[in-house]
Amino acid sequence: MDDITTGIMVLLILLGVASPIVVICVVHYLKKRLEHKQILAAIEKGTPLSELMPLKPTPIGPAWIRYVSGGTLMFFIAFGFLLGGMGRPEILVTFVLLGVAVSLIIRGLLYRKYYLKSQSANQNDMPPNKISA
């Protein structure tokens, strides 16, 4: 009988965690569907789409800095989990966080390589009388 109550408790916890995620996904789907209907209506009327959809703000700074700093933060969080407890769940969480940290750092370094190549190409394309900022 104890196994049944434990199973029901685990099921209730999983439903409690999963239900907000399902609600967010449904709301996002409905929002995107409405947005597509508006775009199709604007195309049928001949309205320019620039009036309907404003430009998204660009993030400040290069992307590689965000990836490397996020990976470093994940690494320190994983290190905290490793120091905080030596139980089996903590080790599993530590390995997952370390995997995410390493992937973010590698992604940031690859983006940095691409960013530096594109910056040097942009500087070579500039006319000599222009001052770069």
Secondary structure, DSSP 8 states (H G I E B T S, - for coil): -HHHHHHHHHHHHHHHHHHHHHHHHHHHHHHHHHHHHHHHHHHHHT--HHHHS------SS-HHHHHHHHHHHHHHHHHHHHHH--SHHHHHHHHHHHHHHHHHHHHHHHHHHHHHHHHHHHHHHS-TTS---
